[in-house]
Amino acid sequence: MNHGVAESRAAAGALALQAGVDMDMTSGIFVEELRDAIAANPALEADLDLAVGRILTAKERLGLFDEPMVYHQVEREESELLAIDHREAARAIAARSVVLLKNENQALPLDAGAGRVAVIGALATDASTQLGSWRAQGRSEDVISLLDGLRDGAPEGVEIVHAAGADPRSDDLSGLDEAVALARSADRVLLVVGEHFDLSGEARSRSDLFLPDSQRALVSAILDTGQPVTVVLVTGRPLAIPDIAERADAVLNTWMLGVGAGPALADIVFGETSPAGRLPVSFPRATGAAPFTYSEYPGGRPADPDLSRDTNRYMDQPITPLYAFGHGLSYSTFEYGELDAAVVDDEIRLSVEISNTGDRQADEVVQLYMRDPVASVARPRIELRGFERVSLAPGESVTVRFTLAPAQAAVFQAPGVWRVEPGQLVFHVGASSLDLKSSADVQIETGFDTDQPAAAIATRVETE
C-alpha cells in the first residue's frame, strides 16, 4: 500500500502470497486479512498450501517435529546459558574478531612493565553497547565490560585507572579536563572511543562516517597530551578516522564483542592472544570516499594525476582506502613463498607455503584473490576466492592449498546460463586486498557453459 501497488491490506496480502512470501512477521495481514482474501479469490488457496508446505518442510528439516520442546526446557536453559564453557567460547570468538589496524613501534602488546595505564572513555564501562543493536535476549548485566576485563586481566604490577571523558550519546565535554589529567599521570593510555550501539544497525543510516563530536573532541584532547596512546575503536561499521590513524601509536578495531568483551580485549592488549581479525569491509579516509569496494572495476581514465588532469583519483586525498578490505596486523611476522598454480582434472589447484618468522605463536589469514584480465565483459580488479586462518608457532611453516572449479571464473550470459571463457586467469595470495605477496596464472584452454553462478561455488581449502 505504501508503494502504491495495492489499495487494501487484503490485496497486499494476496500479492505477497502469490509472490512467494510464506510468513508475515509484523503487519498481521496474513492472520487478519488472508481468510477474507481467499474467500474472495479461492485460487489463492493453492498458494497458501505451497507456503504452508515450505514452512513445514523447513521445520521438519530443523528437527522441530522430532523434539518440539527442545528450546522450551527451563532446566536446559538454566544449565547451558552462560555456562563456563560457553563464556569461554564467547571470549575466544570475540578475541578472534579484533582487528589490529595499526601498531607503530610495537606499541602493543603491553607487558608487566606497562606501569600505570589510563583507560579513557565512557564506552569502556558501557556493557550494553557490547551487545550491539540486535541483541535478542542479551542482557547488559551478563556482559563483562572492557574496563572490568582489563582490570581483571592486567599483569601483576600494572595499575588500571579510568575516566569517562565524554560519552558518544552526549555533547557534554565537562569530563575532558579530568580525562586529560589522568592521561598525563599515566605511563600509557588506552583510549576507548567509538559509537553507541544505537548508531549502528537497521534504520540507522548516517551521512557522516566520522566519530560523534564528543568522541572527536576527546580524541584530540588525549592525543594532544603527547602520551603513548592506543585507540580502542568500538563500532558496528567502518568509520573515517584519519587523525587517529596518523597520530595514535596503535589502533584496535574491536567492533561490539558480546558478553566476553572485556576478557577478550585483555587477552589482546596484554599479549595472551595475537590479534588476527581481518576487515570484511574497507575503512574510507573520508565520508565522501564511500562507497569503496575492493573488487571495483578498473577505471578507463589515467590513475596518476601527475600524468593527466583527467584522472579517476581524488584531487585532495589518495584514492586508496585508509584500511583496505582484508587488512589486519599481527604481533608476529609472516613470510609467503611462491604461489604455485595449475589446472588438474578440471580443477584449479593452488598452493603456497606460509612461515611464522616472528617470536610469537600467532594466526595468519591467508587470502586468495582472482583476476580475469581479458573477458567479454568487464571484470573486477580482483575478487576474493578463498581464505584460510592458520595458527603457527615461531619458526613453523605450513602449506595452504586452494582448489577451485573453473566455473568460479564464469561470467553471466543469460538467465540460468554462465560462461567460462578460455584465456588467462591471474591469482594473488596475500595478507589483504592491498598487500598481495605472490602471484601465479593458469590458462583455461576451452570455454564452456555452466548453470552454476560463480559466487555459489565454494573453494576447497586444505593445510598441511
N, C-alpha and C positions, 0 to 999 in steps of 0.2 A: 504494500500500500504506500509506503514511503517513497518507493521508486516509481510509482505511477503505473504499475503493470497489473494491479489487482485493485478492485474497488471495495472489497469487503474482506473480512477475516476468513470467511469460508472459502472465498475464491483464492485467497493467498494460500490457504492450506491445501486446496486441491492442486494448485500449480506446484507446490513444493513436493507433494506426494508423487505426482507424475514425474517430477524431475529426479526422483531417487532420494529425497530427504526422508530417512527412515524414522528419525527421532526428533522431537521438538523440545528443546531444553527449557526455554524461558517464556515464550509467548503464550503458551497454554492453548494454542489454536487446535492442535490435534485432539486434545482432551475435550475441549469445549465446543468445537465447531465441526469436527470431521464427520460425526454421525449425521448431521443435517446435510452436509455436502454430499455424502454418499447416497442419502435418501433422494436427493435431487438429481444425482447422476450415478446410477448403480454401477456403471462401468468402472468407477473408482475403486470398487471392492477388490478387483483383481490387483490393483496397485497396492492396496492395503495388505493383501495376502503376501505379496512379494516383500514388502517392508517388514512385516512380522517374521517371515521366513528368514530373512537376512539377520534380524536381531536374534532370533532363537538359535540360529546356526553359530553366531559369534559366541553366545553364552554357552552353548554346548562345547565348543572348542576350548573355551576357557575352563571347562570342568565345573561350571556353576550348578549343573544338574546332578553331578556326582556327589558333591558335598556343598549343598546350597547355603549352609550356615557357617561356612569356614571363616568368613570375615565378620561374623557377629558373635564370636566367642569371647566373653568377658575375661575368662581366665587366661586365654591365649594372649589377649591384648595386654593384660597386666604383666604377664611374664616376658613378653617379647618386645613391646615398645620401650625404647630407650634402655634395652638390656646392655650390659657391659660390652659384649662383642659388637653390638650394633653401634654403640657410641664410638668404639674404636674404628669401625668401618667408616663412619661419618667423618671422623678425624683424618683418616688416611685419604679418603676421597677428596676432602677439602684441601689437604696439603698438595695432592697431585694436581689440583686445579689452579694453584697460584702461579702467576707468570712473572718472572723476573725480567722487567723491561730494561733496566739499566743497573750497572754495578761498577761504578768508577773506582779504580784502585782497590778493588776487593773490599769495598765498604761493608759488605755482608759476606759471611755471617758474623754476628757478634759473639765474642767468646767471654770467658770468665773475667777477662781484664777490661771489659767494657765500662766498668765503673758505674756511675750514676746515669741512668737512661731516662730521659723525659719523654713520656708518651703524651703527645699533644693532639687534642681533637675530641669533639663530642661523640663522634662515631665510634671511638674506642670503647665506649660504655653502652652503645646503642645495640642491645641484643635483638630488638625487633627487626632492625634493618637487615641483620644477617639472615633472616628467613626469606627475604625477597618479597615481591608483591603477590605472588601466587603461593601462599604458604599452607593452603588447605587447613588441616587441623594443627599445624605447627604452633607452638606456644613459646613466647619470648622467654618465659621463666625456665624453659628447658635448654636454652642457649647458653653456652659459656662465652662470655664477651671477649673481645680482643684483649682488653686490658687485663681481665682475670686470667686469661690464658698465658699472657706474657709474664704476669707476676708468678703464677704457679710454675712456669717452665723456665724461668731465668736461672742461670747457673749460680751457685753459691758465691756471694760477694758482689753480685750485680744488684743494684738498687733500682727499682722501678717507681717513678713518681709520675703524677698525672695532672693535667689541667685541660679543661674543655676548650678554652679559647673562643670558639664560635661554633654555632650549630647550623647545619645546612638548611634547616627549615626556618631560620630567623635572620633578620638583618642586624640583630643586636651584636655589637662589637665590644661591649663593655668588658669582656673577658680577655681581650688581647694583651693588655699590659701584664696580667698575671701569667699568661702563657709565655710571653717573651721573657719575663724574669725567670721563670722556671727553666726555659730552654737555655738561657745564659748560665744558669747554675749547674747545668748538666755536662757530662762528657760527650754524650751522644743524644740525638733526637730522633724519635720515631714519630713522624707527622702523619696522623691518620685523617685523611680528608676524602671527600667524595660527595655522594648524593644519598639522601634519604631514600628508603625503598620505594616510596610513593612517587618518585620521579622516573621510575623505570616500569615497563610492563604495558599491558593493554591500555589503550586510550591515554597514553602518557607521552605522546609525541612532543618534541620541543624543537624550536627553531635555532637554539643556541647550544652547542656542544661544549662550551666552556663550563668550568665549575661554577656553582652558585656564588654570588657576590661575596657572601660572608666567608666562604671557603677560600676564595682567591685572596681576600684581604688577610686571612690567617696564613696562607702560604707565603705571601710576600713578607709579612712581618717576621715569620720564623726564619725564612731564608736570609733575610737581611741581618740576622744576628751573627752570621758567619760561622755558626756551629756546624759540625758534621751532621747532615740531615738525610735520613732515609724516609722517603714518602711511601706510605701505605695507602693505595687507592681502594676505596670501597665504591663499587659502581656496578650497575647491571647492564651497561652498554659502553661503547667506546666514547672517550672524551678527548677534547682538544686540550693538551697540556704542554704547550711549547716551553713555557717558563720553567715548569717543573723538570722537564726533560733536560733543559740546558743547565739548571743550577743545582739540582739535588745530586747528592752523591750516589744514591741508589733509589730505584723505583720498583715497588712490588705492586702488581695489579692483583688484588685478592678477590674481586667480584663480591658476591654475597655468599658466605661459606656455609651457612646452616648451623646446626646445633653444635658441631665440633669446631666452630670458627676460631676461638681463642687458642686451644691447644695446637691446631694446625698451623696458625701463624707463628706460634712459639717454636714449633719444630723447624720451620723455615728460617726464622730470624736467628735462632741460636745454633743452626747448623746440624740439627739431628737429621734433617732431610734436605737434600739438594733440590731446589726447585726445577721442575721440568715441564710445567704447563706451557702451552703454546696458544697464541692468539687465533681464535676462529674467525676474526674479522679485523681489518686494518684500523689503526688509530690515525685519524687525519691530523694535519698540522693546524688546521683552522676549520671552522664550520663550513665556510664556502668551498672547501676542498672535497666535501662529501656530496654524493657517494663516491667511494674509492673502492674499486673492485680489482683484486689481484689478477683475475682472469679476464681483464678488459681486452678489447680488440685493438690491434695495433692502429695507430693514427696514420693518416696519409700525409700530414704536414711534417716539416723537419722538427726533430726533437730538440735541437740545440739552438737556443735563442741567439748565440753568437754568430751563427751562420745565416740566419734569416729572421726577420721580424714576424714572418708568417709561421709562428711556432705553435705547437699544441701544448706548450708549457704555460704555467702561470708566470706572469712577469714579476711578481712580488715574492715568490717563495718557490722552493723546489717542487717538482711535480710528484715526487715520491711521498708515500705516507710517512708520518712520524715514526710509527712502528708498523711493520708490514704483517700481512697475513702469515701465520705460522711462526712469528717471531717469539722467542723466549730464550733466556740465558740460563746458565748453569753455574754451580760453584766449581765445576771441573771443566776440562777442555777435551775436545774430541777431534780425532783425525779421520778423514774419509779417504778410502782407497779409490781406485779407478772403478767406474761403473761398467760392468760387463753386460752386454745385451745381445740376444739372438732370438730368431723365430724357430721354434722347435715344435713339431707335431701340432701345428695350428695354434700355438700359444706363443706369447711374447714373454720371454724369461729374462729377468734382470737380477743382478746380484752386486753387492758392494760390501766391503769389509769396513767396520767401524771400530776404532780403538779409543779407549779412555786413556788420554795422555796426561791426565792430572793426578792429583794425590788424594782424591776423594771418591768413594762409591757414589755413583750418580746415574741418572737416566738421561738418555738422548732420544729425541723423537726424530726418526729418520723419515724424511718426506720425499715422495716421488712425484715429479711433475712431467707432463707430456706436452709436446708442441707439434702440431701438424703444419709445417711451414708453407706448403702449397696445396690448396684444395679447391674444389669447385665453388665453395662458399668461404667467406672469411672465417678464420678460426681464431680462438682466443690466444693471447700471448703465451700463456701457459695454463694448464689445468691440473689440479691435484688428482692423482690417480692411485694413491695409496700412502699409508704411513704406518710406522711401527715404533712403539716405545720400548726401548731396550735398556736394561739395567746392567751396568758394567762396573767391576771393581777396578781400582787403579792398575793400569798396565794390561787389562783384559781386552781381548778383541772378539768380535762376533761377525758372522756373515749374515746379512739380511737379504732374503730372496723375495722378489715380487714376481707374480705370474699373472699376466693379463690376457684377455681374449682380444683378438684384433677388432672385434665389434666395439670395444671401448673407444675406438677412434672413428666410429661411424658418424656420418652426417645425415641429417634429416632430409628425406626425399619427398615423401608424401605420407598421408595418414597410414600408419601401420608399416611403413617401409623406411628402413635406414640403410645407407650405402657405405660400405667400407671401400675406400678408393685406393688404388695402387699408388705407391710412392713412398717417400721417406717419412718416418716418424722420429722425432728427437726427444730423448728422455733426459731429465736432470734429476739429480739427487742432492739433497742439502738440508740445512738446518732451518730454512724459512723460504718463502717465495722470492726473497731478495738476497738470500745467502746460499746460492747454489754452488756445490763443491765439485761435482763431477758430472760429465755428460757422455752419452752414447746414442747411437742411432740404429734403427733397423729399417729394412726395406720390405714393404708389402708388395709382393710380386703381382698378385692377381686380385682384382676387386670382386666384391660380391655383395648381394643384398641380404639383409637380416631383418627379422621382425622384433629384435630386441633393442630398445633405446640404450644409447651408450651409457647413460648415467645409472641404468638399472642393473648393471653387471658389476659384481664385486671383484676386487683384486684379491688374490690369494697371497698371503704373506707368511713366510717361514723364517726362523732364525736357527743358526747352528754355530 
